[in-house]
Amino acid sequence: MIPEDSRFENDPEELVAEAPELPSGWAVGSPDPADRFDVARLTHLLRAHERHGRGWAGAGVDDVLVEVSEHGLRTRQNVVVRDADGEIRAWGSAHDRAAGRMLFVHVVERDLPERVAKACSDVLFEWAVGQAKVLGAARGLESQQIDTGAFADDERQHKWLADAGFERVRTWWQMSRPVVSDEADLVPEPARWEDRGVVFRRVRRAPEGGMPDAEDLRKVHEVLEGAFVDHFNHHEETFEEFVHRLREDPGHRWDHWWLAELVEDGGRTPVGTLVGAVSESSGGGPDGSYVEYLGVLEAARGRGVAKGLLRTIIADAAARGRDRVGLEVDADSSTGADGLYTSMGWVTKYVTESWHRDVPVG
């Protein structure tokens, strides 16, 4: 059942005209999140896509369920192409991320003949453009952005995106830093410590690991909105959208959220925040930590806030027995943030790209 507040069209046939280029018997439809074979097949396709694009696969069943489960259908919708035997050969997923921004996942089986693979790709793009128009109309927009990604070395994906009217707009370095047990002492205590008039602390939570303090969560949201307002492709996200989206993340943990507060005039002002997550290992090794967001308000930059937050998540990861901390860096940004990361031991593991298409809603 599609939630009433979903802005998407849930019937693929309303958006995709006949697809004569598909082989006879192939059909366009929706995945069934309750069907373990569908979920397993989507996981296989996604992992093969990652393996081809960067050399190794990291996605798992939980990542697929974020996209296709009924819980996620408040802000997401999916389409699949099935062969004559009902097996999924291509998958598209749209995410209503924020006003004016729709994320799009585009995955086509790697072993298909070129003509068939291209036909599947065209179906996914046609569906995505249709969803963009529906979503944009529901939000009262004149134009709706489709934001999709590609691995830097995936030439097949690049060609399809360019042919479908997408433009490569940004490059991202996916960085990682090793963590050793001794680094648990990088800060006095990851839960709370102070340095040069700045307090670094975890967001407050109810006793015995309950829900976090609503006021603290709003402080995190406000700092991020203020810190990223001038950043590339920033679209304002409501507090409710922000919390709902991050809670869907399989790696989400409330005890991986930190605030940095400036102590002055007898009070404390939030000036920075780090939202972290668990990066689970798929090979039986130690898990890692991941920096989902690191934001510092402009007025507080140059006071060591970003470095203090990074030292905090490194120390926290070491205390938990983790072996790495990952993050994403805008390779085209002029802020120089990459210099901080490399100085603290981060190195680039692989590179991704953002591709955009603006769809007139009409």
NUBA-394823 format. One line per field, with one value per residue (C-alpha): x, y, z; residue in one letter. Coordinates in steps of 0.05 Angstrom, whole numbers, plus 5000, padded with zeros to 4 digits. Each point is the difference from the previous one (the first is absolute). Layout:
BEGIN
u: X, ... .
v: Y, ... .
w: Z, ... .
residuo: a, ... .
// end
This chain:
BEGIN
u: 5000, 5027, 4998, 4952, 5056, 5041, 5008, 5017, 4960, 4998, 4978, 5059, 4952, 4975, 5070, 5031, 4970, 5008, 5072, 5007, 5075, 4995, 5002, 4934, 4969, 5040, 4958, 5004, 4974, 5014, 5044, 4967, 5036, 4966, 5029, 5068, 5018, 4987, 5042, 5056, 5000, 5002, 5058, 5037, 4990, 5023, 5061, 5020, 4991, 5047, 5050, 5005, 5004, 5051, 5027, 4963, 4929, 4976, 4924, 4957, 4928, 4988, 5021, 4949, 4945, 5011, 4979, 4943, 4969, 4930, 5028, 5043, 4943, 4982, 5058, 5021, 4973, 5029, 4996, 5029, 5007, 4986, 5018, 4952, 5013, 4984, 5072, 5020, 5052, 4999, 4979, 4985, 4986, 4978, 5008, 4962, 5060, 4981, 4961, 5028, 5047, 4983, 5054, 5000, 5032, 5011, 5024, 5001, 5027, 5071, 4996, 4943, 5012, 5014, 4934, 4958, 5038, 4990, 4925, 4996, 5038, 4952, 4941, 5031, 5014, 4930, 4970, 5046, 4981, 4927, 5010, 5037, 4940, 4951, 5044, 5013, 4926, 4984, 5050, 4975, 5066, 5013, 5062, 5021, 5073, 5019, 5065, 5035, 5069, 5052, 5068, 5055, 5022, 4931, 5002, 4935, 4962, 5032, 4978, 4929, 4994, 5026, 4954, 4941, 5014, 5039, 5060, 5060, 5002, 5044, 5055, 5005, 5059, 4979, 5053, 5019, 5047, 5027, 4987, 5043, 4982, 5048, 4960, 4945, 5042, 4996, 4948, 4988, 4930, 4960, 4935, 5023, 5064, 5021, 5056, 5014, 4930, 4963, 4961, 4995, 4944, 4952, 4928, 4961, 4956, 4948, 5026, 5018, 5012, 4933, 4983, 5045, 4980, 4956, 5033, 5069, 4977, 4973, 5067, 5034, 4952, 5007, 5076, 5002, 4950, 5042, 5067, 4979, 4955, 5052, 5026, 4992, 4928, 4974, 4924, 4967, 4974, 4947, 5016, 4950, 5030, 5070, 4986, 4956, 5054, 5058, 4961, 4990, 5075, 5021, 5061, 4961, 5016, 4978, 5064, 5041, 4973, 5042, 4992, 5054, 4980, 5038, 5003, 4992, 4964, 4979, 4963, 5013, 4986, 4997, 5053, 5016, 4973, 5020, 4950, 5033, 4978, 5024, 5033, 4990, 5052, 4975, 5061, 4996, 5052, 4991, 4947, 5019, 4970, 4976, 4992, 4932, 5004, 5052, 4977, 5030, 4967, 5041, 5007, 5035, 5048, 5074, 4989, 5015, 4927, 5003, 5065, 4973, 4938, 5042, 5046, 4938, 4973, 5069, 5007, 4930, 5014, 5064, 4963, 4949, 5052, 4988, 5056, 4983, 4961, 4972, 4973, 4984, 5035, 4978, 5060, 4978, 4990, 5043, 4994, 5064, 4967, 5039, 5064, 4974, 4981, 5065, 5039, 4963, 5013, 4943, 5015, 4955, 4976, 4957, 4965, 4926, 4964, 4934, 4958, 4939, 4942, 4948, 4931, 4947, 4938, 4953 .
v: 5000, 5069, 5051, 5057, 5051, 4968, 5047, 4945, 4962, 4927, 4969, 4994, 4991, 5071, 5026, 4951, 4993, 4936, 4977, 4967, 4995, 4951, 4926, 4964, 4982, 5051, 5046, 5063, 4996, 5011, 4958, 4962, 5015, 4940, 4953, 4975, 4982, 5072, 5028, 4951, 5016, 5075, 4990, 4959, 5054, 5056, 4962, 4983, 5073, 5021, 4946, 5022, 5075, 4999, 4929, 4976, 4995, 5029, 5001, 4950, 4980, 5058, 5051, 4971, 4999, 5074, 5012, 4949, 4986, 5025, 5044, 5036, 5012, 5065, 5033, 4947, 4962, 4944, 4969, 4935, 4967, 4924, 4950, 4949, 4954, 5056, 5012, 5072, 5025, 5076, 5044, 5073, 5035, 5072, 5037, 5064, 5029, 5073, 5054, 5002, 4940, 4928, 4948, 4944, 4931, 4968, 4928, 4954, 4929, 4998, 4936, 5020, 5009, 5073, 5012, 4969, 5037, 5066, 4986, 4986, 5064, 5041, 4972, 5021, 5071, 5007, 4979, 5048, 5059, 4983, 4997, 5066, 5034, 4969, 5018, 5070, 5012, 4974, 5049, 5058, 5007, 5022, 4956, 4937, 4978, 4927, 4987, 4934, 4973, 4959, 4970, 5040, 4939, 4976, 5020, 4963, 5040, 5065, 4989, 4982, 5061, 5048, 4970, 5009, 5074, 4998, 5045, 4982, 5054, 4978, 4952, 4969, 4967, 4941, 5000, 4953, 5003, 4941, 4999, 4966, 4984, 5052, 5055, 4990, 5051, 5054, 5036, 4994, 4969, 4996, 5011, 5069, 5040, 5073, 5037, 5075, 5021, 4948, 4942, 4937, 4954, 4946, 5021, 4989, 4939, 4973, 4952, 4928, 5017, 5032, 5050, 5062, 5067, 5035, 5067, 4971, 4970, 5067, 5032, 4949, 5015, 5075, 4997, 4957, 5045, 5061, 4967, 4974, 5056, 5023, 4931, 4965, 4977, 5015, 4993, 5020, 4939, 5004, 4974, 4943, 4980, 5003, 4954, 4952, 4991, 4988, 4951, 4958, 4991, 4928, 5029, 5051, 5003, 5057, 4993, 5021, 5071, 5057, 5074, 5052, 5060, 5064, 5022, 5075, 5050, 4945, 4961, 4950, 5011, 4942, 5014, 4931, 4930, 4931, 4946, 4932, 4930, 4928, 4974, 4926, 4952, 4950, 4954, 4981, 5052, 5058, 5052, 5073, 5067, 5049, 5076, 5014, 5075, 5047, 5072, 5062, 5068, 5053, 5044, 4943, 4977, 5003, 4981, 4926, 4978, 4955, 4969, 4989, 4965, 4955, 4982, 4982, 4951, 4969, 4990, 4973, 4951, 4976, 4990, 4957, 4956, 5030, 4999, 5061, 5064, 5019, 5065, 5034, 5063, 5049, 4998, 5064, 5041, 5061, 4994, 4960, 4948, 4945, 5030, 4988, 4929, 4981, 5032, 4955, 4936, 4993, 4974, 4993, 4928, 5013, 5056, 5013, 5052, 5037, 5006, 5046, 5011, 5055, 4978, 5053, 4982, 5033 .
w: 5000, 4981, 5057, 4988, 5004, 4945, 4941, 4950, 4949, 5023, 4933, 4951, 4942, 5011, 4985, 4951, 4931, 4962, 4997, 4931, 5006, 5058, 4981, 4992, 5067, 5040, 5044, 5042, 5071, 5074, 5046, 5058, 5065, 5032, 4947, 5023, 4928, 4977, 5057, 4988, 4926, 5012, 5049, 4948, 4946, 5046, 5023, 4929, 4981, 5057, 4984, 4928, 5017, 5057, 5004, 5062, 5027, 5065, 4995, 5037, 5009, 5049, 4947, 4952, 5051, 5013, 4928, 4992, 5068, 5014, 5055, 4949, 4951, 5035, 4963, 4948, 4941, 4957, 4931, 4973, 4932, 5002, 4946, 4972, 5061, 5049, 5021, 5014, 4950, 5014, 5059, 5009, 5066, 5011, 5067, 5017, 5036, 5008, 4964, 4929, 5007, 4980, 5009, 4948, 5003, 4932, 4997, 4939, 4999, 4975, 4960, 4954, 4925, 4984, 4963, 5056, 5054, 4965, 4993, 5075, 5014, 4956, 5039, 5066, 4975, 4971, 5067, 5038, 4957, 5010, 5076, 4998, 4967, 5050, 5059, 4976, 4989, 5070, 5029, 4956, 4962, 4929, 4994, 5035, 5005, 4992, 5036, 4986, 5010, 4963, 5015, 4966, 4959, 4978, 4926, 4984, 5052, 4977, 4928, 5019, 5046, 4947, 4947, 5048, 5009, 5065, 5013, 5043, 5053, 5058, 5021, 5069, 5034, 5043, 5055, 5056, 5059, 5040, 5075, 5052, 5072, 5030, 4968, 5052, 5039, 4947, 5043, 5075, 4990, 4935, 5038, 5023, 5000, 4997, 4964, 4994, 5018, 4958, 5030, 4958, 5022, 4976, 4991, 5063, 5005, 5048, 5053, 4979, 4928, 4983, 4947, 4994, 5027, 4948, 5015, 4986, 4934, 4979, 5017, 4955, 4943, 5008, 5001, 4937, 4963, 5019, 4984, 4931, 4976, 4948, 4983, 4933, 4985, 5070, 5004, 5065, 5036, 5055, 5069, 4991, 4932, 5029, 5060, 4960, 4947, 5046, 5042, 4937, 4992, 5019, 5035, 5041, 5074, 5046, 5040, 4939, 5000, 5030, 5013, 5008, 5043, 5010, 5073, 5007, 5045, 5048, 4946, 4944, 4927, 4950, 4946, 4971, 4993, 4976, 4981, 4997, 4983, 5001, 4937, 5006, 4973, 4949, 5006, 5073, 5021, 5048, 4985, 4986, 5016, 4947, 5001, 4969, 5014, 5028, 5004, 5034, 4999, 4963, 5062, 5037, 4945, 5017, 5073, 4992, 5002, 4939, 5022, 5070, 4973, 4955, 5058, 5040, 4949, 4991, 5075, 5004, 4943, 5033, 5066, 4964, 4967, 4930, 4949, 4956, 4992, 4932, 4971, 4934, 4975, 4946, 4953, 4965, 5063, 5014, 5076, 5007, 5045, 4965, 5028, 5071, 4985, 4967, 5056, 5049, 4961, 4951, 4930, 4939, 4988, 4939, 4962, 4984, 4959, 5004, 4936, 4996, 4954, 5011, 4978, 4984, 5040, 4951 .
residuo: m, i, p, e, d, s, r, f, e, n, d, p, e, e, l, v, a, e, a, p, e, l, p, s, g, w, a, v, g, s, p, d, p, a, d, r, f, d, v, a, r, l, t, h, l, l, r, a, h, e, r, h, g, r, g, w, a, g, a, g, v, d, d, v, l, v, e, v, s, e, h, g, l, r, t, r, q, n, v, v, v, r, d, a, d, g, e, i, r, a, w, g, s, a, h, d, r, a, a, g, r, m, l, f, v, h, v, v, e, r, d, l, p, e, r, v, a, k, a, c, s, d, v, l, f, e, w, a, v, g, q, a, k, v, l, g, a, a, r, g, l, e, s, q, q, i, d, t, g, a, f, a, d, d, e, r, q, h, k, w, l, a, d, a, g, f, e, r, v, r, t, w, w, q, m, s, r, p, v, v, s, d, e, a, d, l, v, p, e, p, a, r, w, e, d, r, g, v, v, f, r, r, v, r, r, a, p, e, g, g, m, p, d, a, e, d, l, r, k, v, h, e, v, l, e, g, a, f, v, d, h, f, n, h, h, e, e, t, f, e, e, f, v, h, r, l, r, e, d, p, g, h, r, w, d, h, w, w, l, a, e, l, v, e, d, g, g, r, t, p, v, g, t, l, v, g, a, v, s, e, s, s, g, g, g, p, d, g, s, y, v, e, y, l, g, v, l, e, a, a, r, g, r, g, v, a, k, g, l, l, r, t, i, i, a, d, a, a, a, r, g, r, d, r, v, g, l, e, v, d, a, d, s, s, t, g, a, d, g, l, y, t, s, m, g, w, v, t, k, y, v, t, e, s, w, h, r, d, v, p, v, g .
// end
